[in-house]
Amino acid sequence: MASTASFAPQAWKIIKLRQTGDISSAMYALTVAGFGLWLTYGVLLGQWPLIVTNALCLLMSAFILVMSLLPQRKKDTVADVLDPDVKS
């Protein structure tokens, strides 16, 4: 459970600060690919614990990857939707 939740603080920090300059896109691309493969494996086996945990990790790590690749204007737009109280 802790490793599944470990992506949440980084995702929240990106939403709050709207900065991703220190994040390695290559590392998150590999992470997303890995979780995608584990999710596929879980689906093929019909193992719900693998499916749920890897789907959650895939969603959060994909969010971090996408935000790291977006131009600043688009990051601000996404962050404004997710946390409208913070203005850039």
Contact map, one row per residue, 1 for C-alpha under 8 A:
1111100000000000000000000000000000000000000000000000100000000000000000000000000000000000
1111110000000000000000000000000000000000000000000000000000000000000000000000000000000000
1111111000000000000000000000000000000000000000000000000000000000000000000000000000000000
1111111000000000000000000000000000000000000000000000110110000000000000000000000000000000
1111111110000000000000000000000000000000000000000000000010000000000000000000000000000000
0111111111000000000000000000000000000000000000000000000000000000000000000000000000000000
0011111111100000000000000000000000000000000000000000000010011000000000000000000000000000
0000111111110000000000000000000000000000000000000000000000010000000000000000000000000000
0000111111111000000000000000000000000000000000000000000000000000000000000000000000000000
0000011111111100000000000000000000000000000000000000000000000001000000000000000000000000
0000001111111110000000000000000000000000000000000000000000010011000000000000000000000000
0000000111111111000000000000000000000000000000000000000000000000000000000000000000000000
0000000011111111110000000000000000000000000000000000000000000000000000000000000000000000
0000000001111111111100000000000000000000000000000000000000000001001000000000001000000000
0000000000111111110000000000000000000000000000000000000000000000000000000000011001100000
0000000000011111110000000000000000000000000000000000000000000000000000000000001000100100
0000000000001111111000000000000000000000000000000000000000000000000000000000000000000000
0000000000001111111100000000000000000000000000000000000000000000000000010011001000000001
0000000000000100111110000000000000000000000000000000000000000000000000000000000000000000
0000000000000100011111100000000000000000000000000000000000000000001100000000000000000000
0000000000000000001111100000000000000000000000000000000000000000000100000000000000000000
0000000000000000000111110000000000000000000000000000000000000000000000000000000000000000
0000000000000000000111111000000000000000000000000000000000000000000100000000000000000000
0000000000000000000001111111000000000000000000000000000000000000000000000000000000000000
0000000000000000000000111111100000000000000000000000000000000000100110000000000000000000
0000000000000000000000011111110000000000000000000000000000000000000000000000000000000000
0000000000000000000000011111111000000000000000000000000000000000000000000000000000000000
0000000000000000000000011111111100000000000000000000000000001101100000000000000000000000
0000000000000000000000001111111110000000000000000000000000000100100000000000000000000000
0000000000000000000000000111111111000000000000000000000000000000000000000000000000000000
0000000000000000000000000011111111100000000000000000000000001000000000000000000000000000
0000000000000000000000000001111111110000000000000000000001001100100000000000000000000000
0000000000000000000000000000111111111000000000000000000000000000000000000000000000000000
0000000000000000000000000000011111111100000000000000000000000000000000000000000000000000
0000000000000000000000000000001111111110000000000000011011000000000000000000000000000000
0000000000000000000000000000000111111111000000000000011001000000000000000000000000000000
0000000000000000000000000000000011111111100000000000000000000000000000000000000000000000
0000000000000000000000000000000001111111110000000110010000000000000000000000000000000000
0000000000000000000000000000000000111111111000000110011000000000000000000000000000000000
0000000000000000000000000000000000011111111100000010000000000000000000000000000000000000
0000000000000000000000000000000000001111111110000000000000000000000000000000000000000000
0000000000000000000000000000000000000111111111111110000000000000000000000000000000000000
0000000000000000000000000000000000000011111111110110000000000000000000000000000000000000
0000000000000000000000000000000000000001111111100000000000000000000000000000000000000000
0000000000000000000000000000000000000000111111100000000000000000000000000000000000000000
0000000000000000000000000000000000000000011111110010000000000000000000000000000000000000
0000000000000000000000000000000000000000011111111110000000000000000000000000000000000000
0000000000000000000000000000000000000000011001111111000000000000000000000000000000000000
0000000000000000000000000000000000000000010000111111100000000000000000000000000000000000
0000000000000000000000000000000000000110011000111111110000000000000000000000000000000000
0000000000000000000000000000000000000111011001111111111000000000000000000000000000000000
0000000000000000000000000000000000000000000000011111111100000000000000000000000000000000
1001000000000000000000000000000000000000000000001111111110000000000000000000000000000000
0001000000000000000000000000000000110110000000000111111111000000000000000000000000000000
0000000000000000000000000000000000110010000000000011111111100000000000000000000000000000
0001000000000000000000000000000000000000000000000001111111110000000000000000000000000000
0001101000000000000000000000000000100000000000000000111111111000000000000000000000000000
0000000000000000000000000000000100110000000000000000011111111100000000000000000000000000
0000000000000000000000000000000000000000000000000000001111111110000000000000000000000000
0000001100100000000000000000000000000000000000000000000111111111000000000000000000000000
0000001000000000000000000001001100000000000000000000000011111111100000000000000000000000
0000000000000000000000000001100100000000000000000000000001111111110000000000000000000000
0000000000100000000000000000000000000000000000000000000000111111111000000000000000000000
0000000001100100000000000001000000000000000000000000000000011111111100000000000000000000
0000000000000000000000001001100100000000000000000000000000001111111110000000000000000000
0000000000000000000000000000000000000000000000000000000000000111111111000000000000000000
0000000000000100000100000000000000000000000000000000000000000011111111000010000000000000
0000000000000000000110101000000000000000000000000000000000000001111111000000000000000000
0000000000000000000000001000000000000000000000000000000000000000111111100000000000000000
0000000000000000000000000000000000000000000000000000000000000000011111110110000000000000
0000000000000000000000000000000000000000000000000000000000000000000011111110000000000000
0000000000000000010000000000000000000000000000000000000000000000000001111111000000000000
0000000000000000000000000000000000000000000000000000000000000000000000111111100000000000
0000000000000000000000000000000000000000000000000000000000000000000001111111110000000000
0000000000000000010000000000000000000000000000000000000000000000001001111111111000000000
0000000000000000010000000000000000000000000000000000000000000000000000011111111100000001
0000000000000000000000000000000000000000000000000000000000000000000000001111111110000000
0000000000000010000000000000000000000000000000000000000000000000000000000111111111000000
0000000000000111010000000000000000000000000000000000000000000000000000000011111111110000
0000000000000000000000000000000000000000000000000000000000000000000000000001111111111110
0000000000000000000000000000000000000000000000000000000000000000000000000000111111110000
0000000000000010000000000000000000000000000000000000000000000000000000000000011111110000
0000000000000011000000000000000000000000000000000000000000000000000000000000001111111100
0000000000000000000000000000000000000000000000000000000000000000000000000000001111111110
0000000000000000000000000000000000000000000000000000000000000000000000000000000100111110
0000000000000001000000000000000000000000000000000000000000000000000000000000000100111111
0000000000000000000000000000000000000000000000000000000000000000000000000000000100011111
0000000000000000010000000000000000000000000000000000000000000000000000000001000000000111
